[in-house]
């Protein structure tokens, strides 16, 4: 059975790589669009960092409130 910690640990690397994957898919058709998509590489890392920080702040609260 997939539990919350397992799902979060799976989500973090997927988010980190997603920015690079989207940038690569958009930049393949043209060379000039590579400059346009450059900020997308960082978006995935920030999303992964946001999930980590959210879990660090929210996980103890959900444990106290939920009691499980």
C-alpha positions in Angstrom: 0.0 0.0 0.0 1.3 3.4 -1.0 1.4 5.8 2.0 2.0 9.5 2.2 5.7 9.5 2.9 6.3 7.2 -0.1 4.3 9.4 -2.4 6.1 12.5 -1.2 9.5 10.9 -1.7 8.5 9.9 -5.2 7.1 13.3 -6.0 10.3 15.3 -5.1 12.6 13.9 -7.9 9.8 13.9 -10.4 9.2 17.6 -9.8 12.9 18.4 -10.0 13.3 16.7 -13.4 10.0 18.0 -14.8 11.4 21.5 -15.4 14.3 20.1 -17.4 12.0 17.7 -19.3 9.6 20.5 -20.3 12.5 22.8 -21.3 14.0 20.0 -23.5 10.7 19.2 -25.2 10.1 22.9 -26.0 13.6 23.6 -27.1 14.0 20.7 -29.5 12.1 22.2 -32.5 14.2 25.4 -32.6 17.5 26.8 -31.4 16.1 30.3 -30.6 13.4 28.9 -28.3 16.1 27.6 -26.0 16.6 31.0 -24.6 12.9 31.5 -24.1 12.6 28.2 -22.2 15.7 28.7 -20.0 13.8 29.7 -16.8 11.7 26.5 -17.0 14.7 24.4 -15.8 14.7 26.2 -12.5 10.9 25.9 -12.0 11.1 22.2 -11.3 13.7 22.6 -8.6 11.7 25.3 -6.9 8.6 23.1 -7.0 10.5 20.3 -5.4 11.9 22.6 -2.8 8.4 23.9 -2.1 7.1 20.3 -1.5 10.0 19.6 0.8 9.3 22.8 2.9 5.6 22.2 2.9 6.1 18.7 4.2 8.5 19.8 6.8 6.1 22.4 8.1 2.8 20.6 7.5 3.6 17.0 8.4 4.0 17.5 12.2 0.8 19.4 12.3 -1.1 16.7 10.5 0.3 14.1 12.9 -0.8 16.1 15.9 -4.3 16.9 14.6 -5.0 13.6 13.0 -3.6 11.6 15.9 -2.5 8.7 13.6 
